[in-house]
Structure formats: C-alpha cells, structure tokens
Amino acid sequence: MEFGFVYCNVQVSTGRMESFFQQLTKGNALLLITILGFGGSFQAGYHKTGLSSPSPYIQSFINSSWNDRYNEPPSPQKVTMIWSLIVSMYAIGGLFGAVSVKFFSRKLGRKRAIICNSMISVTGAVMMLTSKEAKSFEMIIVARMLYGYSSGLGMSLHLMYLGEISPRKIRGRLTLTSATFTSFGKLCGQFFGLSEILGRRDLWHVLLCVPVCFSVAQVLVLPFLPEAPRYLFLEKGDDKACKRALQRLWGKGDYKQEVEEMLIEQTALEASPPKSPLQLLKDQTVRWQLITIFIIYFCNRMSGMSAISTFSFDIFLKAGVPKDKIRYVTLGLGISEILTSISCNLLIEQTGRRPLFWGGYTIMSAIWIVVTITLNLKDLSWVPYLTATLIFLFIVSFCGGPGAATATLSSELFIQSDRLAAFVLMGLHRWFIFAVLGLLLPFIIDALSSYCFMLFAGVCLLGSLYTFFLLPETKGKTLMDISKEFKAITVCGKSFLEEDKVETKL
C-alpha cells in the first residue's frame, strides 16, 4: 500500500510537471524566462563565487601594482583593506542599483530597463578586462561596483518581471527560477574558477568577465519579446497590449482569470495610488509585510550563505581541507546547490512556503553549531571532510528552504501600487547587509576564528522562530488575499490596524 501511495504521488507530480512544461512552450515564456535568468540572477550568482577562486591572485596583483607605483610593498593591513573594498564595492553598487529600480522601471518599462541594465554590465566588464594591463586595482574596485549596480538593479527587475508575467497557479515555480539561475551562476563561477580553466594567475581578469556574454545576448534578444502584461494593464492602462502579451507568452486563450485578478488589483490601485518608499514605510496596512521581508532578508544574508559564497576558499583552508582540493570541494557544493534548487522547484507548490522557511532555518542553525565544534577539532585527519559534509548539508538546507522560498515570497507580498517602492526597500536592505558583511567578514573571521559561526547559528534560529509563528502561507492565493492574511496577524491580541484605529479614535 505504501509503495502504491508513493507511486501515485510520483505519477501526479510527473503529470503536473508535464503540464507545467507544456504551458511554458505554448508561447515565448520559456525563452523569456531563460533570457531573463542568464541576464539577471545568473550574473549575481556568478559574481558572488567568481571572486573566491582568484582571491590569492588578486591580492598578489594588489601587492605588485602597489609596489610598481610606490616602489615599496604595501603593509598586510593595506592589502586586506583594498581586498575588502573589492569585495564590498560589489554590494555597495548593488545598493545603488536597488535604489534606482523604481526610476528605471517607471520611466522605461520592465523590458527597456533590463536592456539598459545589461549595458552597465558590459561597461563593468570592459573595465575589469583592462585593469590588469593598466596595473590598476582601482579599476577592479570600480568594475566591481558597476557589476554590483547591474546585479542590484537586474535582480529586482528580474523578480518583478517574473512576478508580472506569471499565472497564479504556477507563480511559485516561475519566480523560483530566479533562485535556480542564481545557483547556476554560482556553480559556473566555481567551475570557471578551476585552475584547469580560467582560475589561473594570467586569466583571473577574464574569469571575472564571463557573464558579459549573456548581457550582450539579452540586449540582442529581449527587444523581440513581450513586455510584462501586468505592467501594461495596471500602469500603462493598455488592456489590448496586455492580452497580446499574455498570448505571446502563454499561447492563444482568453485569460479571463488573469484579467479579472488584474481588475481587482486595479480597483485597489485606484483607491491607493503608487507610494514612495518613505510613504510605504509609514503605511500601517503593509507593516507586517515589511517586517517579514526585512527579517527574512536579514536572516538570509546573516545565515552564513554569503560567507560560503564569497569566502569559501578561506573557510575550507581554515577548516584544514588541503589547498589543492578546495576548488573541487566548492565545485561539488555548487552542483549540490543547483540540484537542490531544481528539486525545490518541483515541490514548492505542494509543500507551500512556510515549511521551507522554518524547517530550513532550524536545520541550518544546528549545522553551524556542529561546524563550530568540528573547526576546533580540525587536527584530527577526518574532521576537515566532516566539516565539508556539514557545509554541503547547509547549502542543501538553504537552497531547498529559505533561499528558494524567499525568491517566491518577494513577488507575492505587495500589490501593484506598493511593489516598486517595496522592491526599492528590499534592495536597500539586502545590499546594505551584503555590503557591511563583505567589508567586515574578513576581520570577523580573523577576530572570532571558528566561533564566528555561532553568530550565524543565532540568526538562523531567529528566522526559524519568526517564520514558524508569524509568517502566513501564500501558496495559491491572490495578492489581495495575501494582503488580507498579513492584516490579520496579531501579536499579544493586537494588530497594527487595530492600533491605528485606536489612535484615530483618540
């Protein structure tokens, strides 16, 4: 009986996947999702891990260029500071990119904004390619900032575009593709970083420019693909263009359900015009959405995943893994990350979002506690490989849990009038934490050694408790229904709306 039940579930899941892929191939949806993915989240993932492998060569380049310029070697503190700037400028650029998403998407529309963003990525690649010949570590810093700007703007636009082309029934799967492309970008950064490919002293600058190929492809292909239907209907007021876009994306049909959902949202939009980020922060009706997204992004960034992505070489070296094997270990981690992300894509519409959050955070917290213990026992020959296994399990827990579910949640929390301002605030929050973490983490690792991972364990525990007790389920619900779910949240018997009503009566 048990075997029959499992077989039945597999059959149902397979049938749903066939239906899902049939929907994608009826129009241009699959091509658009692929182009958006490689030009958006893929590049952000690549730049997070692409810097890890050539880090010794870049630090050596800083030494040599400083010595050539000033005829004296720089102090170790100066090299660490310049290296920290190279790492953190990516996040600072992402911060500015996230802030500008409202300007670009409102003035140019989703599609043309993404094309302009690709040109910024191309400019950064040109600077990175010429930095070695010019013997200028400053050009690397500027190039990293441009990469960050492109990633900050591109990731927000990518998620926004996916959310605005997705039918409700498959919205979770479509928005989750952004996490899959991020994981694939990380894997490619690790793969091309192998010493047998581009991870060599003479090719590190080429390694950091590989994603520019996809930026060029995006500039060439995207003009021939449709604009986001929800943008056309709700912001441009062009219902005919909206229906044409839906038919080009998903094949012929009347799409009454999608249009009715947009009409309901349009009514809400007329009652509540688009807000600025500051107005959204002051709005009591979306306070729980903002708190939720801020806590989840904070927990994601401070969970330790960013540390693994950017400083995996240093972490495994500290753990005692032989130096010549570290790149292959990180490549294995990248493969596990993308496989987990794809597996989560098949399950998210069945399991929902909440179990992925609180379950993933709980396992991640436990793993960091054990990793702290193993790092203090690294003199034992088998311990380094146990540490690597634990980090592998951490990545599986993150990518199959909070990492994947966050990509879905970002496009489900806010209605159209709030979405642009929300993406600005989310981007500011996400990239600010990433910038601070990139700047301080090398010093934190030096100061706290293995005990720095206890900080990550505490953050993961916070994420587990919050998502278990307060996060509503969003699976299969309209944006208006989700908004009502958040308004119903109460703490100590009161909600933000009730507090607002009491203040109004007084």
C-alpha positions in Angstrom: 0.0 0.0 0.0 2.8 2.4 0.9 4.6 1.7 -2.4 1.3 2.3 -4.3 0.8 5.7 -2.5 4.4 6.8 -3.3 3.9 5.7 -6.9 0.7 7.6 -7.2 2.3 10.7 -5.8 5.1 10.4 -8.3 2.6 10.0 -11.2 0.7 13.1 -10.1 3.9 15.1 -9.7 5.1 13.9 -13.2 1.7 14.9 -14.7 1.9 18.3 -13.2 5.4 18.8 -14.5 4.4 17.8 -18.0 1.5 20.3 -17.8 3.9 23.0 -16.5 6.4 22.5 -19.3 3.5 22.4 -21.9 2.4 25.8 -20.6 6.0 27.2 -21.0 6.3 26.0 -24.6 3.0 27.2 -25.9 4.4 30.7 -26.4 7.6 32.6 -25.8 7.5 32.2 -22.0 10.4 29.7 -21.8 12.7 31.8 -24.0 11.9 34.9 -22.0 12.5 33.2 -18.6 15.8 31.9 -19.9 17.0 35.3 -21.2 15.9 37.0 -18.0 17.6 34.4 -15.9 21.0 34.5 -17.6 21.0 38.3 -17.8 19.7 38.7 -14.2 20.1 36.4 -11.3 22.7 34.2 -13.0 25.1 37.2 -13.1 24.6 38.0 -9.4 25.3 34.4 -8.5 28.4 34.2 -10.7 29.9 37.4 -9.2 29.4 36.1 -5.7 31.5 33.0 -6.2 33.7 34.0 -9.2 35.8 36.2 -6.9 36.6 33.4 -4.4 38.9 31.3 -6.6 41.2 34.1 -7.9 41.4 35.8 -4.5 45.1 34.9 -3.9 46.0 36.2 -7.4 44.1 39.4 -7.0 45.8 40.1 -3.6 49.1 39.3 -5.3 48.2 41.8 -8.0 47.4 44.4 -5.4 50.9 43.8 -4.0 52.7 44.1 -7.3 50.7 47.1 -8.6 51.3 49.0 -5.3 55.0 48.1 -5.4 55.3 49.2 -9.1 53.6 52.5 -8.3 55.2 53.5 -5.0 58.5 51.4 -5.1 57.7 49.7 -1.7 55.4 46.8 -0.8 52.1 47.6 0.9 51.5 46.5 4.5 49.3 43.5 5.1 46.6 45.7 6.6 46.5 47.8 3.4 46.2 44.7 1.2 43.4 43.4 3.4 41.6 46.8 3.3 41.9 47.0 -0.5 40.7 43.4 -0.8 37.8 44.2 1.5 36.9 47.2 -0.7 37.0 45.0 -3.9 34.6 42.5 -2.1 32.3 45.1 -0.6 32.1 47.5 -3.5 30.0 44.9 -5.3 27.4 45.2 -2.6 27.6 49.0 -2.4 27.0 49.1 -6.2 24.0 46.7 -5.6 22.7 49.1 -3.0 22.6 52.0 -5.6 21.2 49.6 -8.2 18.3 48.6 -5.9 17.5 52.2 -5.2 17.3 53.1 -8.9 14.9 50.3 -9.8 11.8 52.5 -9.4 13.2 55.2 -11.7 14.2 52.8 -14.4 11.2 50.6 -14.4 8.7 53.5 -14.2 10.4 55.6 -16.9 11.4 52.8 -19.3 9.2 49.9 -18.5 10.4 46.5 -17.4 11.9 45.4 -20.7 13.8 48.5 -21.7 15.1 48.9 -18.1 16.6 45.5 -18.3 18.3 46.3 -21.6 19.8 49.4 -20.1 21.0 47.4 -17.1 22.8 45.0 -19.4 24.8 47.9 -20.9 26.0 48.8 -17.4 27.3 45.2 -17.0 29.1 45.4 -20.3 30.8 48.7 -19.2 32.0 46.9 -16.0 33.4 44.0 -17.9 35.4 46.3 -20.2 37.0 48.0 -17.1 37.7 44.6 -15.5 39.4 43.3 -18.7 41.7 46.3 -19.0 42.5 46.6 -15.3 45.4 44.1 -15.4 47.1 45.7 -18.3 46.7 49.1 -16.7 48.1 47.8 -13.4 45.2 49.5 -11.5 43.5 47.8 -8.6 41.2 51.0 -8.6 39.7 49.8 -11.9 38.9 46.5 -10.3 37.1 48.3 -7.5 35.1 50.5 -10.0 34.3 47.4 -12.2 33.0 45.5 -9.1 30.9 48.5 -8.2 29.4 48.5 -11.7 28.8 44.8 -11.5 27.1 45.3 -8.2 24.9 48.1 -9.6 23.9 45.9 -12.5 23.1 43.0 -10.2 21.2 45.1 -7.7 19.0 46.6 -10.5 18.9 43.4 -12.5 17.8 41.1 -9.7 15.0 43.4 -8.7 13.9 43.8 -12.3 14.2 40.0 -12.9 11.9 39.2 -9.9 9.5 41.9 -10.8 9.3 40.8 -14.4 8.7 37.1 -13.4 6.0 38.1 -10.9 4.2 40.2 -13.6 4.2 37.5 -16.3 3.3 34.6 -14.0 -0.2 33.0 -13.9 -1.2 32.4 -10.2 -1.2 28.6 -10.4 2.5 28.4 -11.4 3.7 31.7 -9.9 5.7 29.9 -7.3 7.6 27.8 -9.8 8.3 30.7 -12.2 9.6 33.1 -9.6 11.7 30.3 -8.1 13.6 30.1 -11.4 15.4 33.2 -10.2 16.9 31.2 -7.3 17.8 28.4 -9.7 19.6 30.8 -12.1 21.4 32.3 -9.1 22.6 28.8 -8.0 23.6 28.0 -11.6 25.6 31.3 -11.7 27.4 30.3 -8.5 28.2 26.9 -10.0 29.6 28.5 -13.2 31.7 30.9 -11.1 33.2 27.9 -9.3 33.6 25.8 -12.5 35.3 28.5 -14.5 37.4 29.3 -11.4 39.2 25.9 -11.6 42.9 26.2 -12.3 42.4 24.0 -15.4 40.1 26.6 -17.0 40.3 30.3 -16.0 41.4 30.2 -12.4 45.0 30.9 -13.2 47.3 33.9 -12.4 47.2 35.1 -16.0 43.5 34.7 -16.6 41.7 35.9 -13.4 40.6 39.1 -15.1 38.9 37.1 -17.9 37.3 34.9 -15.3 35.5 37.9 -13.8 34.1 38.9 -17.2 32.5 35.7 -18.4 28.8 36.8 -17.7 29.1 39.7 -20.1 28.3 37.3 -22.9 24.8 36.9 -21.5 24.4 40.6 -21.1 25.1 41.1 -24.8 22.7 38.3 -25.7 20.0 40.0 -23.5 20.5 43.3 -25.4 20.1 41.5 -28.7 17.1 39.2 -28.0 15.0 41.0 -25.4 13.6 43.7 -27.8 11.8 41.0 -29.7 10.0 39.6 -26.6 6.8 40.9 -24.9 6.6 43.4 -22.1 5.2 42.3 -18.7 1.4 42.0 -19.1 0.6 43.3 -15.5 2.7 46.4 -16.2 0.9 47.0 -19.5 -2.5 46.6 -17.9 -2.1 48.3 -14.5 0.5 51.0 -15.2 0.0 51.8 -18.9 -3.8 51.1 -19.0 -3.5 49.2 -22.2 -5.7 46.1 -21.9 -5.3 45.1 -25.6 -1.5 45.1 -25.3 -1.8 43.2 -22.1 -3.9 40.4 -23.8 -1.5 40.3 -26.8 1.5 39.9 -24.4 -0.3 37.1 -22.5 -1.0 35.3 -25.8 2.6 35.7 -27.0 3.9 34.4 -23.7 1.5 31.5 -23.0 -0.3 30.8 -26.3 -3.8 31.6 -27.5 -6.6 31.9 -25.0 -8.9 34.5 -23.3 -7.1 34.6 -19.9 -10.2 35.7 -18.1 -8.9 34.6 -14.7 -5.7 36.6 -15.1 -7.5 39.7 -16.3 -10.1 39.5 -13.5 -7.3 39.3 -11.0 -5.7 42.4 -12.5 -9.1 44.3 -12.5 -9.5 43.6 -8.8 -5.9 44.9 -8.2 -6.7 47.9 -10.4 -9.6 48.8 -8.2 -7.3 48.7 -5.2 -4.8 50.7 -7.1 -7.3 53.5 -7.9 -8.2 53.6 -4.2 -4.5 53.6 -3.2 -2.1 55.3 -5.8 1.5 54.2 -6.1 3.6 55.1 -3.0 7.1 56.2 -2.5 9.5 54.1 -0.3 9.0 56.6 2.6 5.2 56.5 2.2 5.3 52.7 2.2 7.3 52.7 5.4 4.7 54.9 7.1 1.8 52.8 5.8 0.4 50.7 8.7 -1.5 48.3 6.3 1.7 46.8 5.0 3.7 46.9 8.2 3.8 43.1 8.6 4.9 42.6 5.0 7.8 45.0 5.5 8.8 43.4 8.9 8.6 40.0 7.3 10.7 40.8 4.3 13.3 42.7 6.3 13.7 39.8 8.8 13.9 37.2 6.1 16.4 39.1 4.1 18.5 39.8 7.2 18.4 36.1 8.2 19.3 35.0 4.7 22.3 37.3 4.4 23.5 36.7 8.0 22.8 32.9 7.8 26.3 32.3 6.6 25.5 31.6 3.0 27.1 34.8 1.8 30.2 33.9 3.7 30.4 30.5 2.0 29.8 32.0 -1.5 32.4 34.7 -1.2 35.0 33.3 1.2 34.6 29.5 0.6 38.4 29.2 -0.2 39.4 30.8 3.1 36.8 28.9 5.1 37.9 25.5 3.8 41.5 26.4 4.2 40.8 27.3 7.9 38.9 24.0 8.3 42.0 22.1 7.2 41.0 20.9 3.7 44.1 20.6 1.5 44.7 23.7 -0.6 44.8 21.8 -3.9 41.4 20.2 -3.2 39.4 23.2 -2.1 38.3 24.3 -5.6 36.9 20.8 -6.3 35.1 20.8 -3.0 33.5 24.2 -3.8 32.5 22.9 -7.2 30.8 20.0 -5.6 28.9 22.4 -3.3 27.8 24.4 -6.4 26.5 21.3 -8.1 24.5 20.3 -4.9 23.1 23.9 -4.7 21.7 23.9 -8.2 20.3 20.3 -7.9 18.6 21.3 -4.7 17.2 24.4 -6.2 15.7 22.5 -9.1 14.3 19.8 -6.7 12.7 22.6 -4.6 11.1 24.0 -7.8 9.2 20.6 -8.2 8.0 20.7 -4.6 7.2 24.3 -3.6 3.6 24.3 -4.9 2.9 21.1 -2.9 4.7 21.9 0.3 4.0 25.7 0.5 6.4 28.4 1.6 6.3 28.3 5.4 7.7 24.7 6.0 10.6 25.6 3.6 11.4 28.6 5.8 11.2 27.4 9.4 12.4 23.8 8.6 15.4 25.1 6.6 16.4 27.7 9.3 16.2 25.1 12.1 18.5 22.6 10.3 20.9 25.4 9.3 21.2 26.6 12.9 22.0 23.1 14.1 24.6 22.7 11.4 26.5 25.8 12.3 26.7 24.7 16.0 28.3 21.4 14.9 30.6 23.1 12.4 31.9 25.3 15.3 32.8 22.2 17.2 34.5 20.5 14.2 36.6 23.5 13.4 38.0 23.3 16.9 38.9 19.6 16.3 40.5 20.1 12.8 43.7 18.4 13.8 42.0 15.1 13.5 42.5 13.8 9.9 38.8 13.0 9.3 37.4 16.2 10.7 38.0 18.5 7.7 36.0 16.2 5.5 33.2 16.1 8.1 33.2 19.9 8.1 32.9 19.9 4.3 30.0 17.5 4.5 28.2 19.7 7.0 28.7 22.8 4.8 27.3 20.7 1.9 24.2 19.9 4.1 23.9 23.6 5.0 23.8 24.6 1.3 21.1 21.9 0.6 19.1 23.2 3.6 19.4 26.8 2.4 18.8 26.3 -1.3 16.0 23.9 -0.7 14.4 26.1 2.0 14.8 29.8 2.8 17.0 30.6 -0.3 14.4 29.3 -2.7 11.3 30.4 -0.8 12.5 34.0 -0.5 12.6 34.4 -4.2 8.9 33.4 -4.4 7.8 35.4 -1.4 9.4 38.7 -2.7 6.9 38.8 -5.6 3.8 37.8 -3.5 3.7 40.2 -0.6 2.8 43.6 -2.3 0.1 44.7 -4.7 1.0 46.8 -7.7 0.7 50.2 -6.0 3.3 49.1 -3.4 5.5 46.8 -5.5 8.0 49.3 -6.9 8.6 51.1 -3.5 8.8 47.7 -1.8 11.5 46.5 -4.3 13.5 49.6 -3.6 13.3 49.0 0.2 14.0 45.3 -0.2 17.0 46.0 -2.4 18.4 48.7 0.0 18.0 46.3 2.9 19.5 43.3 1.1 22.5 45.0 -0.4 23.3 47.1 2.7 23.6 43.9 4.8 25.7 42.3 2.0 28.0 45.4 1.8 28.5 45.5 5.6 29.1 41.7 5.7 31.6 41.9 2.8 33.5 44.7 4.4 33.6 43.3 7.9 33.6 39.5 7.5 37.4 39.1 6.8 38.0 40.9 10.1 35.3 39.0 11.9 36.8 35.7 10.8 40.2 36.8 11.9 38.9 38.0 15.3 36.5 35.3 16.2 38.0 32.4 14.3 35.7 29.4 14.3 33.3 31.0 16.8 32.0 33.4 14.2 29.7 30.7 13.0 27.8 30.8 16.3 26.6 34.3 15.2 25.2 32.7 12.0 23.5 29.9 14.1 21.7 32.5 16.3 20.4 34.4 13.2 19.1 31.1 11.7 17.3 30.4 14.9 15.6 33.8 14.8 14.5 33.1 11.2 13.1 29.7 12.3 11.0 31.2 15.2 9.7 34.1 13.2 8.6 32.1 10.1 7.1 29.3 12.3 4.9 31.6 14.5 4.1 34.6 12.3 4.5 34.0 8.6 1.2 33.3 6.8 1.1 30.7 4.0 0.9 32.4 0.5 0.6 29.3 -1.8 -2.1 29.5 -4.4 -3.5 32.9 -3.1 -4.1 36.1 -5.0 -2.1 39.2 -4.0 -5.2 40.7 -2.4 -5.8 37.5 -0.4 -2.2 37.5 0.8 -2.6 41.2 1.9 -5.6 40.3 4.0 -3.7 37.4 5.6 -1.0 39.8 6.8 -3.5 42.3 8.0 -5.0 39.6 10.2 -1.7 38.9 12.1 -2.0 39.7 15.8 0.7 39.9 18.5 -0.4 40.0 22.2 -4.0 40.2 20.9 -3.5 43.3 18.7 -2.7 44.0 15.1 -1.1 47.2 13.5 -4.5 48.0 12.0 -6.2 47.9 15.4 -3.6 50.1 16.9 -4.1 52.5 14.0 -7.9 52.6 14.7 -7.4 53.3 18.4 -5.1 56.2 17.5 -7.6 57.6 15.1 -10.5 57.4 17.6 -8.3 59.2 20.2 
